[in-house]
């Protein structure tokens, strides 16, 4: 369980919230630049902390592979049944 990527996600959420508050403050005609500064500081920090995580090659698309294998087995079983009926 890596703590650093979770902290990065937290910073991204805080930055996104601050950016939303900044936009809302502009819409209310009382622009609060502090929200923008917080967003500018926390969003890149969040991306840096999250880093580049790559899924293991074996785990990627594993559910699709399982579904494909089940469909292939079903097709083979149907083919075998039809073959047995014919002859």
PDB file with SEQRES, HELIX, SHEET and CRYST1 records, atoms N, CA, C and O in Angstrom:
SEQRES   1 A   87  UNK UNK UNK UNK UNK UNK UNK UNK UNK UNK UNK UNK UNK          
SEQRES   2 A   87  UNK UNK UNK UNK UNK UNK UNK UNK UNK UNK UNK UNK UNK          
SEQRES   3 A   87  UNK UNK UNK UNK UNK UNK UNK UNK UNK UNK UNK UNK UNK          
SEQRES   4 A   87  UNK UNK UNK UNK UNK UNK UNK UNK UNK UNK UNK UNK UNK          
SEQRES   5 A   87  UNK UNK UNK UNK UNK UNK UNK UNK UNK UNK UNK UNK UNK          
SEQRES   6 A   87  UNK UNK UNK UNK UNK UNK UNK UNK UNK UNK UNK UNK UNK          
SEQRES   7 A   87  UNK UNK UNK UNK UNK UNK UNK UNK UNK                          
HELIX    1 AA1 UNK A    3  UNK A   27  1                                  25    
HELIX    2 AA2 UNK A   33  UNK A   50  1                                  18    
HELIX    3 AA3 UNK A   62  UNK A   86  1                                  25    
CRYST1    1.000    1.000    1.000  90.00  90.00  90.00 P 1           1          
ATOM      1  N   UNK A   1       0.847  -1.175   0.000  1.00  0.00           N  
ATOM      2  CA  UNK A   1       0.000   0.000   0.000  1.00  0.00           C  
ATOM      3  C   UNK A   1       0.888   1.232   0.000  1.00  0.00           C  
ATOM      4  O   UNK A   1       1.520   1.551   1.007  1.00  0.00           O  
ATOM      5  N   UNK A   2       0.934   1.914  -1.118  1.00  0.00           N  
ATOM      6  CA  UNK A   2       1.776   3.096  -1.230  1.00  0.00           C  
ATOM      7  C   UNK A   2       1.037   4.324  -0.724  1.00  0.00           C  
ATOM      8  O   UNK A   2      -0.083   4.610  -1.146  1.00  0.00           O  
ATOM      9  N   UNK A   3       1.672   5.035   0.171  1.00  0.00           N  
ATOM     10  CA  UNK A   3       1.061   6.229   0.750  1.00  0.00           C  
ATOM     11  C   UNK A   3       1.237   7.444  -0.154  1.00  0.00           C  
ATOM     12  O   UNK A   3       0.344   8.287  -0.234  1.00  0.00           O  
ATOM     13  N   UNK A   4       2.367   7.544  -0.829  1.00  0.00           N  
ATOM     14  CA  UNK A   4       2.666   8.720  -1.644  1.00  0.00           C  
ATOM     15  C   UNK A   4       1.631   8.937  -2.752  1.00  0.00           C  
ATOM     16  O   UNK A   4       1.178  10.070  -2.917  1.00  0.00           O  
ATOM     17  N   UNK A   5       1.231   7.912  -3.525  1.00  0.00           N  
ATOM     18  CA  UNK A   5       0.203   8.145  -4.544  1.00  0.00           C  
ATOM     19  C   UNK A   5      -1.138   8.576  -3.942  1.00  0.00           C  
ATOM     20  O   UNK A   5      -1.884   9.335  -4.560  1.00  0.00           O  
ATOM     21  N   UNK A   6      -1.432   8.098  -2.755  1.00  0.00           N  
ATOM     22  CA  UNK A   6      -2.681   8.505  -2.100  1.00  0.00           C  
ATOM     23  C   UNK A   6      -2.626   9.973  -1.697  1.00  0.00           C  
ATOM     24  O   UNK A   6      -3.622  10.689  -1.806  1.00  0.00           O  
ATOM     25  N   UNK A   7      -1.473  10.417  -1.237  1.00  0.00           N  
ATOM     26  CA  UNK A   7      -1.301  11.835  -0.908  1.00  0.00           C  
ATOM     27  C   UNK A   7      -1.429  12.671  -2.178  1.00  0.00           C  
ATOM     28  O   UNK A   7      -2.006  13.759  -2.148  1.00  0.00           O  
ATOM     29  N   UNK A   8      -0.903  12.180  -3.277  1.00  0.00           N  
ATOM     30  CA  UNK A   8      -1.034  12.865  -4.552  1.00  0.00           C  
ATOM     31  C   UNK A   8      -2.489  12.996  -4.974  1.00  0.00           C  
ATOM     32  O   UNK A   8      -2.905  14.041  -5.474  1.00  0.00           O  
ATOM     33  N   UNK A   9      -3.255  11.944  -4.775  1.00  0.00           N  
ATOM     34  CA  UNK A   9      -4.688  12.001  -5.080  1.00  0.00           C  
ATOM     35  C   UNK A   9      -5.388  13.027  -4.200  1.00  0.00           C  
ATOM     36  O   UNK A   9      -6.261  13.761  -4.664  1.00  0.00           O  
ATOM     37  N   UNK A  10      -5.004  13.075  -2.936  1.00  0.00           N  
ATOM     38  CA  UNK A  10      -5.571  14.066  -2.018  1.00  0.00           C  
ATOM     39  C   UNK A  10      -5.284  15.482  -2.523  1.00  0.00           C  
ATOM     40  O   UNK A  10      -6.181  16.326  -2.546  1.00  0.00           O  
ATOM     41  N   UNK A  11      -4.049  15.742  -2.923  1.00  0.00           N  
ATOM     42  CA  UNK A  11      -3.697  17.070  -3.432  1.00  0.00           C  
ATOM     43  C   UNK A  11      -4.484  17.408  -4.701  1.00  0.00           C  
ATOM     44  O   UNK A  11      -4.896  18.551  -4.897  1.00  0.00           O  
ATOM     45  N   UNK A  12      -4.688  16.415  -5.553  1.00  0.00           N  
ATOM     46  CA  UNK A  12      -5.480  16.659  -6.756  1.00  0.00           C  
ATOM     47  C   UNK A  12      -6.916  17.035  -6.403  1.00  0.00           C  
ATOM     48  O   UNK A  12      -7.493  17.936  -7.012  1.00  0.00           O  
ATOM     49  N   UNK A  13      -7.485  16.353  -5.432  1.00  0.00           N  
ATOM     50  CA  UNK A  13      -8.852  16.670  -5.015  1.00  0.00           C  
ATOM     51  C   UNK A  13      -8.941  18.057  -4.395  1.00  0.00           C  
ATOM     52  O   UNK A  13      -9.870  18.812  -4.681  1.00  0.00           O  
ATOM     53  N   UNK A  14      -7.975  18.390  -3.549  1.00  0.00           N  
ATOM     54  CA  UNK A  14      -7.969  19.715  -2.925  1.00  0.00           C  
ATOM     55  C   UNK A  14      -7.800  20.793  -3.993  1.00  0.00           C  
ATOM     56  O   UNK A  14      -8.495  21.809  -3.960  1.00  0.00           O  
ATOM     57  N   UNK A  15      -6.899  20.585  -4.925  1.00  0.00           N  
ATOM     58  CA  UNK A  15      -6.671  21.557  -5.988  1.00  0.00           C  
ATOM     59  C   UNK A  15      -7.884  21.734  -6.877  1.00  0.00           C  
ATOM     60  O   UNK A  15      -8.218  22.853  -7.266  1.00  0.00           O  
ATOM     61  N   UNK A  16      -8.549  20.625  -7.201  1.00  0.00           N  
ATOM     62  CA  UNK A  16      -9.758  20.708  -8.021  1.00  0.00           C  
ATOM     63  C   UNK A  16     -10.862  21.453  -7.279  1.00  0.00           C  
ATOM     64  O   UNK A  16     -11.585  22.256  -7.870  1.00  0.00           O  
ATOM     65  N   UNK A  17     -10.987  21.182  -5.985  1.00  0.00           N  
ATOM     66  CA  UNK A  17     -11.978  21.907  -5.184  1.00  0.00           C  
ATOM     67  C   UNK A  17     -11.670  23.389  -5.103  1.00  0.00           C  
ATOM     68  O   UNK A  17     -12.575  24.217  -5.204  1.00  0.00           O  
ATOM     69  N   UNK A  18     -10.410  23.732  -4.922  1.00  0.00           N  
ATOM     70  CA  UNK A  18     -10.020  25.142  -4.867  1.00  0.00           C  
ATOM     71  C   UNK A  18     -10.278  25.832  -6.196  1.00  0.00           C  
ATOM     72  O   UNK A  18     -10.703  26.987  -6.230  1.00  0.00           O  
ATOM     73  N   UNK A  19     -10.021  25.129  -7.288  1.00  0.00           N  
ATOM     74  CA  UNK A  19     -10.289  25.702  -8.606  1.00  0.00           C  
ATOM     75  C   UNK A  19     -11.790  25.934  -8.805  1.00  0.00           C  
ATOM     76  O   UNK A  19     -12.204  26.952  -9.360  1.00  0.00           O  
ATOM     77  N   UNK A  20     -12.590  24.978  -8.344  1.00  0.00           N  
ATOM     78  CA  UNK A  20     -14.046  25.140  -8.440  1.00  0.00           C  
ATOM     79  C   UNK A  20     -14.508  26.325  -7.597  1.00  0.00           C  
ATOM     80  O   UNK A  20     -15.362  27.100  -8.027  1.00  0.00           O  
ATOM     81  N   UNK A  21     -13.939  26.468  -6.387  1.00  0.00           N  
ATOM     82  CA  UNK A  21     -14.302  27.614  -5.543  1.00  0.00           C  
ATOM     83  C   UNK A  21     -13.889  28.931  -6.191  1.00  0.00           C  
ATOM     84  O   UNK A  21     -14.602  29.929  -6.086  1.00  0.00           O  
ATOM     85  N   UNK A  22     -12.746  28.933  -6.856  1.00  0.00           N  
ATOM     86  CA  UNK A  22     -12.311  30.145  -7.552  1.00  0.00           C  
ATOM     87  C   UNK A  22     -13.299  30.521  -8.655  1.00  0.00           C  
ATOM     88  O   UNK A  22     -13.667  31.687  -8.797  1.00  0.00           O  
ATOM     89  N   UNK A  23     -13.726  29.525  -9.435  1.00  0.00           N  
ATOM     90  CA  UNK A  23     -14.687  29.794 -10.505  1.00  0.00           C  
ATOM     91  C   UNK A  23     -15.998  30.303  -9.920  1.00  0.00           C  
ATOM     92  O   UNK A  23     -16.599  31.235 -10.454  1.00  0.00           O  
ATOM     93  N   UNK A  24     -16.443  29.694  -8.823  1.00  0.00           N  
ATOM     94  CA  UNK A  24     -17.678  30.152  -8.183  1.00  0.00           C  
ATOM     95  C   UNK A  24     -17.525  31.561  -7.628  1.00  0.00           C  
ATOM     96  O   UNK A  24     -18.471  32.347  -7.673  1.00  0.00           O  
ATOM     97  N   UNK A  25     -16.350  31.891  -7.105  1.00  0.00           N  
ATOM     98  CA  UNK A  25     -16.149  33.246  -6.589  1.00  0.00           C  
ATOM     99  C   UNK A  25     -16.161  34.271  -7.718  1.00  0.00           C  
ATOM    100  O   UNK A  25     -16.617  35.398  -7.525  1.00  0.00           O  
ATOM    101  N   UNK A  26     -15.665  33.891  -8.891  1.00  0.00           N  
ATOM    102  CA  UNK A  26     -15.732  34.786 -10.045  1.00  0.00           C  
ATOM    103  C   UNK A  26     -17.196  34.987 -10.450  1.00  0.00           C  
ATOM    104  O   UNK A  26     -17.616  36.102 -10.759  1.00  0.00           O  
ATOM    105  N   UNK A  27     -17.959  33.903 -10.443  1.00  0.00           N  
ATOM    106  CA  UNK A  27     -19.366  34.007 -10.817  1.00  0.00           C  
ATOM    107  C   UNK A  27     -20.143  34.879  -9.825  1.00  0.00           C  
ATOM    108  O   UNK A  27     -21.143  35.499 -10.188  1.00  0.00           O  
ATOM    109  N   UNK A  28     -19.680  34.922  -8.579  1.00  0.00           N  
ATOM    110  CA  UNK A  28     -20.312  35.754  -7.566  1.00  0.00           C  
ATOM    111  C   UNK A  28     -19.791  37.179  -7.553  1.00  0.00           C  
ATOM    112  O   UNK A  28     -20.142  37.961  -6.670  1.00  0.00           O  
ATOM    113  N   UNK A  29     -18.958  37.523  -8.522  1.00  0.00           N  
ATOM    114  CA  UNK A  29     -18.396  38.868  -8.668  1.00  0.00           C  
ATOM    115  C   UNK A  29     -17.535  39.289  -7.478  1.00  0.00           C  
ATOM    116  O   UNK A  29     -17.420  40.479  -7.183  1.00  0.00           O  
ATOM    117  N   UNK A  30     -16.929  38.314  -6.794  1.00  0.00           N  
ATOM    118  CA  UNK A  30     -15.974  38.600  -5.719  1.00  0.00           C  
ATOM    119  C   UNK A  30     -14.805  37.627  -5.870  1.00  0.00           C  
ATOM    120  O   UNK A  30     -14.650  36.703  -5.072  1.00  0.00           O  
ATOM    121  N   UNK A  31     -14.006  37.837  -6.878  1.00  0.00           N  
ATOM    122  CA  UNK A  31     -12.924  36.906  -7.192  1.00  0.00           C  
ATOM    123  C   UNK A  31     -11.945  36.800  -6.030  1.00  0.00           C  
ATOM    124  O   UNK A  31     -11.393  37.802  -5.574  1.00  0.00           O  
ATOM    125  N   UNK A  32     -11.739  35.581  -5.562  1.00  0.00           N  
ATOM    126  CA  UNK A  32     -10.798  35.312  -4.484  1.00  0.00           C  
ATOM    127  C   UNK A  32      -9.588  34.605  -5.090  1.00  0.00           C  
ATOM    128  O   UNK A  32      -9.650  33.416  -5.403  1.00  0.00           O  
ATOM    129  N   UNK A  33      -8.503  35.331  -5.252  1.00  0.00           N  
ATOM    130  CA  UNK A  33      -7.318  34.823  -5.934  1.00  0.00           C  
ATOM    131  C   UNK A  33      -6.617  33.746  -5.103  1.00  0.00           C  
ATOM    132  O   UNK A  33      -5.864  32.943  -5.654  1.00  0.00           O  
ATOM    133  N   UNK A  34      -6.845  33.716  -3.817  1.00  0.00           N  
ATOM    134  CA  UNK A  34      -6.224  32.708  -2.960  1.00  0.00           C  
ATOM    135  C   UNK A  34      -6.612  31.299  -3.407  1.00  0.00           C  
ATOM    136  O   UNK A  34      -5.781  30.390  -3.384  1.00  0.00           O  
ATOM    137  N   UNK A  35      -7.876  31.113  -3.817  1.00  0.00           N  
ATOM    138  CA  UNK A  35      -8.308  29.808  -4.312  1.00  0.00           C  
ATOM    139  C   UNK A  35      -7.525  29.406  -5.560  1.00  0.00           C  
ATOM    140  O   UNK A  35      -7.136  28.248  -5.711  1.00  0.00           O  
ATOM    141  N   UNK A  36      -7.300  30.358  -6.439  1.00  0.00           N  
ATOM    142  CA  UNK A  36      -6.535  30.078  -7.656  1.00  0.00           C  
ATOM    143  C   UNK A  36      -5.094  29.706  -7.311  1.00  0.00           C  
ATOM    144  O   UNK A  36      -4.534  28.779  -7.897  1.00  0.00           O  
ATOM    145  N   UNK A  37      -4.501  30.417  -6.373  1.00  0.00           N  
ATOM    146  CA  UNK A  37      -3.118  30.109  -5.987  1.00  0.00           C  
ATOM    147  C   UNK A  37      -3.007  28.726  -5.349  1.00  0.00           C  
ATOM    148  O   UNK A  37      -2.052  27.991  -5.601  1.00  0.00           O  
ATOM    149  N   UNK A  38      -3.981  28.385  -4.530  1.00  0.00           N  
ATOM    150  CA  UNK A  38      -3.982  27.049  -3.914  1.00  0.00           C  
ATOM    151  C   UNK A  38      -4.104  25.992  -4.997  1.00  0.00           C  
ATOM    152  O   UNK A  38      -3.409  24.977  -4.953  1.00  0.00           O  
ATOM    153  N   UNK A  39      -4.979  26.216  -5.968  1.00  0.00           N  
ATOM    154  CA  UNK A  39      -5.155  25.251  -7.056  1.00  0.00           C  
ATOM    155  C   UNK A  39      -3.881  25.124  -7.880  1.00  0.00           C  
ATOM    156  O   UNK A  39      -3.475  24.021  -8.245  1.00  0.00           O  
ATOM    157  N   UNK A  40      -3.253  26.263  -8.169  1.00  0.00           N  
ATOM    158  CA  UNK A  40      -2.014  26.239  -8.958  1.00  0.00           C  
ATOM    159  C   UNK A  40      -0.908  25.489  -8.220  1.00  0.00           C  
ATOM    160  O   UNK A  40      -0.069  24.848  -8.853  1.00  0.00           O  
ATOM    161  N   UNK A  41      -0.896  25.561  -6.898  1.00  0.00           N  
ATOM    162  CA  UNK A  41       0.149  24.883  -6.123  1.00  0.00           C  
ATOM    163  C   UNK A  41      -0.138  23.400  -5.930  1.00  0.00           C  
ATOM    164  O   UNK A  41       0.781  22.583  -6.000  1.00  0.00           O  
ATOM    165  N   UNK A  42      -1.399  23.035  -5.686  1.00  0.00           N  
ATOM    166  CA  UNK A  42      -1.692  21.655  -5.294  1.00  0.00           C  
ATOM    167  C   UNK A  42      -1.907  20.702  -6.464  1.00  0.00           C  
ATOM    168  O   UNK A  42      -1.568  19.523  -6.359  1.00  0.00           O  
ATOM    169  N   UNK A  43      -2.453  21.176  -7.561  1.00  0.00           N  
ATOM    170  CA  UNK A  43      -2.707  20.258  -8.684  1.00  0.00           C  
ATOM    171  C   UNK A  43      -1.409  19.696  -9.270  1.00  0.00           C  
ATOM    172  O   UNK A  43      -1.309  18.479  -9.430  1.00  0.00           O  
ATOM    173  N   UNK A  44      -0.409  20.526  -9.597  1.00  0.00           N  
ATOM    174  CA  UNK A  44       0.847  19.925 -10.091  1.00  0.00           C  
ATOM    175  C   UNK A  44       1.543  19.056  -9.041  1.00  0.00           C  
ATOM    176  O   UNK A  44       2.147  18.035  -9.369  1.00  0.00           O  
ATOM    177  N   UNK A  45       1.449  19.476  -7.771  1.00  0.00           N  
ATOM    178  CA  UNK A  45       2.050  18.665  -6.702  1.00  0.00           C  
ATOM    179  C   UNK A  45       1.388  17.292  -6.644  1.00  0.00           C  
ATOM    180  O   UNK A  45       2.057  16.277  -6.452  1.00  0.00           O  
ATOM    181  N   UNK A  46       0.074  17.274  -6.812  1.00  0.00           N  
ATOM    182  CA  UNK A  46      -0.641  15.991  -6.826  1.00  0.00           C  
ATOM    183  C   UNK A  46      -0.201  15.098  -7.960  1.00  0.00           C  
ATOM    184  O   UNK A  46      -0.020  13.895  -7.775  1.00  0.00           O  
ATOM    185  N   UNK A  47      -0.023  15.687  -9.152  1.00  0.00           N  
ATOM    186  CA  UNK A  47       0.442  14.879 -10.284  1.00  0.00           C  
ATOM    187  C   UNK A  47       1.860  14.366 -10.050  1.00  0.00           C  
ATOM    188  O   UNK A  47       2.179  13.238 -10.425  1.00  0.00           O  
ATOM    189  N   UNK A  48       2.695  15.170  -9.445  1.00  0.00           N  
ATOM    190  CA  UNK A  48       4.069  14.735  -9.161  1.00  0.00           C  
ATOM    191  C   UNK A  48       4.070  13.583  -8.163  1.00  0.00           C  
ATOM    192  O   UNK A  48       4.784  12.599  -8.353  1.00  0.00           O  
ATOM    193  N   UNK A  49       3.275  13.699  -7.100  1.00  0.00           N  
ATOM    194  CA  UNK A  49       3.238  12.647  -6.085  1.00  0.00           C  
ATOM    195  C   UNK A  49       2.626  11.357  -6.608  1.00  0.00           C  
ATOM    196  O   UNK A  49       3.042  10.266  -6.217  1.00  0.00           O  
ATOM    197  N   UNK A  50       1.644  11.475  -7.485  1.00  0.00           N  
ATOM    198  CA  UNK A  50       1.022  10.257  -8.008  1.00  0.00           C  
ATOM    199  C   UNK A  50       1.982   9.491  -8.893  1.00  0.00           C  
ATOM    200  O   UNK A  50       1.993   8.260  -8.882  1.00  0.00           O  
ATOM    201  N   UNK A  51       2.781  10.204  -9.654  1.00  0.00           N  
ATOM    202  CA  UNK A  51       3.762   9.542 -10.509  1.00  0.00           C  
ATOM    203  C   UNK A  51       3.094   8.749 -11.610  1.00  0.00           C  
ATOM    204  O   UNK A  51       1.891   8.853 -11.845  1.00  0.00           O  
ATOM    205  N   UNK A  52       3.905   7.958 -12.273  1.00  0.00           N  
ATOM    206  CA  UNK A  52       3.394   7.118 -13.354  1.00  0.00           C  
ATOM    207  C   UNK A  52       3.282   5.700 -12.839  1.00  0.00           C  
ATOM    208  O   UNK A  52       4.277   5.010 -12.618  1.00  0.00           O  
ATOM    209  N   UNK A  53       2.048   5.287 -12.656  1.00  0.00           N  
ATOM    210  CA  UNK A  53       1.815   3.912 -12.233  1.00  0.00           C  
ATOM    211  C   UNK A  53       1.364   3.119 -13.441  1.00  0.00           C  
ATOM    212  O   UNK A  53       0.432   3.517 -14.138  1.00  0.00           O  
ATOM    213  N   UNK A  54       2.016   2.009 -13.689  1.00  0.00           N  
ATOM    214  CA  UNK A  54       1.644   1.163 -14.806  1.00  0.00           C  
ATOM    215  C   UNK A  54       1.141  -0.160 -14.262  1.00  0.00           C  
ATOM    216  O   UNK A  54       1.732  -0.747 -13.356  1.00  0.00           O  
ATOM    217  N   UNK A  55       0.058  -0.608 -14.824  1.00  0.00           N  
ATOM    218  CA  UNK A  55      -0.475  -1.902 -14.429  1.00  0.00           C  
ATOM    219  C   UNK A  55       0.458  -2.991 -14.948  1.00  0.00           C  
ATOM    220  O   UNK A  55       1.085  -2.855 -15.998  1.00  0.00           O  
ATOM    221  N   UNK A  56       0.527  -4.055 -14.195  1.00  0.00           N  
ATOM    222  CA  UNK A  56       1.327  -5.186 -14.644  1.00  0.00           C  
ATOM    223  C   UNK A  56       0.729  -5.717 -15.946  1.00  0.00           C  
ATOM    224  O   UNK A  56      -0.489  -5.716 -16.124  1.00  0.00           O  
ATOM    225  N   UNK A  57       1.570  -6.156 -16.827  1.00  0.00           N  
ATOM    226  CA  UNK A  57       1.110  -6.585 -18.148  1.00  0.00           C  
ATOM    227  C   UNK A  57       0.105  -7.730 -18.030  1.00  0.00           C  
ATOM    228  O   UNK A  57      -0.828  -7.816 -18.828  1.00  0.00           O  
ATOM    229  N   UNK A  58       0.283  -8.598 -17.055  1.00  0.00           N  
ATOM    230  CA  UNK A  58      -0.622  -9.730 -16.902  1.00  0.00           C  
ATOM    231  C   UNK A  58      -1.993  -9.294 -16.396  1.00  0.00           C  
ATOM    232  O   UNK A  58      -2.995  -9.932 -16.717  1.00  0.00           O  
ATOM    233  N   UNK A  59      -2.053  -8.235 -15.622  1.00  0.00           N  
ATOM    234  CA  UNK A  59      -3.320  -7.785 -15.061  1.00  0.00           C  
ATOM    235  C   UNK A  59      -4.117  -6.938 -16.037  1.00  0.00           C  
ATOM    236  O   UNK A  59      -5.336  -6.826 -15.910  1.00  0.00           O  
ATOM    237  N   UNK A  60      -3.463  -6.358 -16.981  1.00  0.00           N  
ATOM    238  CA  UNK A  60      -4.150  -5.463 -17.906  1.00  0.00           C  
ATOM    239  C   UNK A  60      -5.099  -6.251 -18.796  1.00  0.00           C  
ATOM    240  O   UNK A  60      -4.704  -7.237 -19.417  1.00  0.00           O  
ATOM    241  N   UNK A  61      -6.327  -5.822 -18.856  1.00  0.00           N  
ATOM    242  CA  UNK A  61      -7.376  -6.429 -19.674  1.00  0.00           C  
ATOM    243  C   UNK A  61      -7.643  -7.880 -19.285  1.00  0.00           C  
ATOM    244  O   UNK A  61      -8.058  -8.668 -20.135  1.00  0.00           O  
ATOM    245  N   UNK A  62      -7.420  -8.253 -18.042  1.00  0.00           N  
ATOM    246  CA  UNK A  62      -7.620  -9.645 -17.644  1.00  0.00           C  
ATOM    247  C   UNK A  62      -9.091 -10.042 -17.723  1.00  0.00           C  
ATOM    248  O   UNK A  62      -9.399 -11.175 -18.096  1.00  0.00           O  
ATOM    249  N   UNK A  63     -10.005  -9.136 -17.380  1.00  0.00           N  
ATOM    250  CA  UNK A  63     -11.429  -9.486 -17.455  1.00  0.00           C  
ATOM    251  C   UNK A  63     -11.861  -9.706 -18.900  1.00  0.00           C  
ATOM    252  O   UNK A  63     -12.674 -10.586 -19.181  1.00  0.00           O  
ATOM    253  N   UNK A  64     -11.317  -8.909 -19.814  1.00  0.00           N  
ATOM    254  CA  UNK A  64     -11.644  -9.116 -21.227  1.00  0.00           C  
ATOM    255  C   UNK A  64     -11.093 -10.446 -21.735  1.00  0.00           C  
ATOM    256  O   UNK A  64     -11.739 -11.134 -22.524  1.00  0.00           O  
ATOM    257  N   UNK A  65      -9.905 -10.795 -21.282  1.00  0.00           N  
ATOM    258  CA  UNK A  65      -9.336 -12.082 -21.694  1.00  0.00           C  
ATOM    259  C   UNK A  65     -10.185 -13.238 -21.197  1.00  0.00           C  
ATOM    260  O   UNK A  65     -10.407 -14.206 -21.925  1.00  0.00           O  
ATOM    261  N   UNK A  66     -10.665 -13.142 -19.952  1.00  0.00           N  
ATOM    262  CA  UNK A  66     -11.507 -14.209 -19.401  1.00  0.00           C  
ATOM    263  C   UNK A  66     -12.798 -14.337 -20.185  1.00  0.00           C  
ATOM    264  O   UNK A  66     -13.227 -15.444 -20.508  1.00  0.00           O  
ATOM    265  N   UNK A  67     -13.424 -13.195 -20.495  1.00  0.00           N  
ATOM    266  CA  UNK A  67     -14.662 -13.232 -21.270  1.00  0.00           C  
ATOM    267  C   UNK A  67     -14.415 -13.820 -22.650  1.00  0.00           C  
ATOM    268  O   UNK A  67     -15.219 -14.609 -23.146  1.00  0.00           O  
ATOM    269  N   UNK A  68     -13.318 -13.442 -23.263  1.00  0.00           N  
ATOM    270  CA  UNK A  68     -12.985 -13.958 -24.589  1.00  0.00           C  
ATOM    271  C   UNK A  68     -12.757 -15.465 -24.545  1.00  0.00           C  
ATOM    272  O   UNK A  68     -13.188 -16.190 -25.441  1.00  0.00           O  
ATOM    273  N   UNK A  69     -12.085 -15.926 -23.512  1.00  0.00           N  
ATOM    274  CA  UNK A  69     -11.825 -17.364 -23.378  1.00  0.00           C  
ATOM    275  C   UNK A  69     -13.133 -18.131 -23.164  1.00  0.00           C  
ATOM    276  O   UNK A  69     -13.315 -19.202 -23.743  1.00  0.00           O  
ATOM    277  N   UNK A  70     -14.039 -17.606 -22.348  1.00  0.00           N  
ATOM    278  CA  UNK A  70     -15.337 -18.259 -22.135  1.00  0.00           C  
ATOM    279  C   UNK A  70     -16.132 -18.328 -23.436  1.00  0.00           C  
ATOM    280  O   UNK A  70     -16.732 -19.357 -23.750  1.00  0.00           O  
ATOM    281  N   UNK A  71     -16.133 -17.230 -24.190  1.00  0.00           N  
ATOM    282  CA  UNK A  71     -16.850 -17.230 -25.468  1.00  0.00           C  
ATOM    283  C   UNK A  71     -16.245 -18.233 -26.439  1.00  0.00           C  
ATOM    284  O   UNK A  71     -16.967 -18.902 -27.178  1.00  0.00           O  
ATOM    285  N   UNK A  72     -14.937 -18.335 -26.439  1.00  0.00           N  
ATOM    286  CA  UNK A  72     -14.259 -19.285 -27.325  1.00  0.00           C  
ATOM    287  C   UNK A  72     -14.636 -20.716 -26.945  1.00  0.00           C  
ATOM    288  O   UNK A  72     -14.874 -21.547 -27.821  1.00  0.00           O  
ATOM    289  N   UNK A  73     -14.691 -21.008 -25.642  1.00  0.00           N  
ATOM    290  CA  UNK A  73     -15.074 -22.346 -25.193  1.00  0.00           C  
ATOM    291  C   UNK A  73     -16.519 -22.658 -25.563  1.00  0.00           C  
ATOM    292  O   UNK A  73     -16.826 -23.769 -25.994  1.00  0.00           O  
ATOM    293  N   UNK A  74     -17.410 -21.678 -25.395  1.00  0.00           N  
ATOM    294  CA  UNK A  74     -18.816 -21.894 -25.755  1.00  0.00           C  
ATOM    295  C   UNK A  74     -18.970 -22.157 -27.250  1.00  0.00           C  
ATOM    296  O   UNK A  74     -19.723 -23.043 -27.654  1.00  0.00           O  
ATOM    297  N   UNK A  75     -18.254 -21.385 -28.069  1.00  0.00           N  
ATOM    298  CA  UNK A  75     -18.318 -21.602 -29.509  1.00  0.00           C  
ATOM    299  C   UNK A  75     -17.819 -22.998 -29.877  1.00  0.00           C  
ATOM    300  O   UNK A  75     -18.394 -23.671 -30.733  1.00  0.00           O  
ATOM    301  N   UNK A  76     -16.740 -23.420 -29.217  1.00  0.00           N  
ATOM    302  CA  UNK A  76     -16.183 -24.743 -29.487  1.00  0.00           C  
ATOM    303  C   UNK A  76     -17.172 -25.826 -29.068  1.00  0.00           C  
ATOM    304  O   UNK A  76     -17.341 -26.815 -29.781  1.00  0.00           O  
ATOM    305  N   UNK A  77     -17.828 -25.653 -27.920  1.00  0.00           N  
ATOM    306  CA  UNK A  77     -18.817 -26.638 -27.468  1.00  0.00           C  
ATOM    307  C   UNK A  77     -19.991 -26.714 -28.433  1.00  0.00           C  
ATOM    308  O   UNK A  77     -20.456 -27.810 -28.747  1.00  0.00           O  
ATOM    309  N   UNK A  78     -20.482 -25.564 -28.913  1.00  0.00           N  
ATOM    310  CA  UNK A  78     -21.579 -25.556 -29.890  1.00  0.00           C  
ATOM    311  C   UNK A  78     -21.163 -26.254 -31.181  1.00  0.00           C  
ATOM    312  O   UNK A  78     -21.916 -27.039 -31.757  1.00  0.00           O  
ATOM    313  N   UNK A  79     -19.954 -25.950 -31.613  1.00  0.00           N  
ATOM    314  CA  UNK A  79     -19.441 -26.572 -32.827  1.00  0.00           C  
ATOM    315  C   UNK A  79     -19.364 -28.087 -32.664  1.00  0.00           C  
ATOM    316  O   UNK A  79     -19.740 -28.833 -33.569  1.00  0.00           O  
ATOM    317  N   UNK A  80     -18.876 -28.539 -31.512  1.00  0.00           N  
ATOM    318  CA  UNK A  80     -18.766 -29.983 -31.255  1.00  0.00           C  
ATOM    319  C   UNK A  80     -20.144 -30.635 -31.218  1.00  0.00           C  
ATOM    320  O   UNK A  80     -20.315 -31.735 -31.744  1.00  0.00           O  
ATOM    321  N   UNK A  81     -21.151 -29.965 -30.593  1.00  0.00           N  
ATOM    322  CA  UNK A  81     -22.493 -30.522 -30.542  1.00  0.00           C  
ATOM    323  C   UNK A  81     -23.110 -30.639 -31.936  1.00  0.00           C  
ATOM    324  O   UNK A  81     -23.735 -31.647 -32.266  1.00  0.00           O  
ATOM    325  N   UNK A  82     -22.927 -29.601 -32.745  1.00  0.00           N  
ATOM    326  CA  UNK A  82     -23.463 -29.647 -34.111  1.00  0.00           C  
ATOM    327  C   UNK A  82     -22.765 -30.709 -34.934  1.00  0.00           C  
ATOM    328  O   UNK A  82     -23.391 -31.355 -35.774  1.00  0.00           O  
ATOM    329  N   UNK A  83     -21.496 -30.895 -34.706  1.00  0.00           N  
ATOM    330  CA  UNK A  83     -20.745 -31.912 -35.432  1.00  0.00           C  
ATOM    331  C   UNK A  83     -21.238 -33.302 -35.055  1.00  0.00           C  
ATOM    332  O   UNK A  83     -21.353 -34.171 -35.920  1.00  0.00           O  
ATOM    333  N   UNK A  84     -21.535 -33.528 -33.762  1.00  0.00           N  
ATOM    334  CA  UNK A  84     -22.020 -34.813 -33.291  1.00  0.00           C  
ATOM    335  C   UNK A  84     -23.434 -35.105 -33.821  1.00  0.00           C  
ATOM    336  O   UNK A  84     -23.769 -36.264 -34.065  1.00  0.00           O  
ATOM    337  N   UNK A  85     -24.253 -34.081 -33.997  1.00  0.00           N  
ATOM    338  CA  UNK A  85     -25.606 -34.274 -34.513  1.00  0.00           C  
ATOM    339  C   UNK A  85     -25.567 -34.717 -35.975  1.00  0.00           C  
ATOM    340  O   UNK A  85     -26.340 -35.584 -36.382  1.00  0.00           O  
ATOM    341  N   UNK A  86     -24.692 -34.140 -36.744  1.00  0.00           N  
ATOM    342  CA  UNK A  86     -24.628 -34.403 -38.173  1.00  0.00           C  
ATOM    343  C   UNK A  86     -24.037 -35.771 -38.499  1.00  0.00           C  
ATOM    344  O   UNK A  86     -24.381 -36.404 -39.497  1.00  0.00           O  
ATOM    345  N   UNK A  87     -23.167 -36.186 -37.650  1.00  0.00           N  
ATOM    346  CA  UNK A  87     -22.577 -37.442 -38.061  1.00  0.00           C  
ATOM    347  C   UNK A  87     -21.833 -38.161 -37.066  1.00  0.00           C  
ATOM    348  O   UNK A  87     -21.304 -39.237 -37.348  1.00  0.00           O  
TER     349      UNK A  87                                                      
END                                                                             
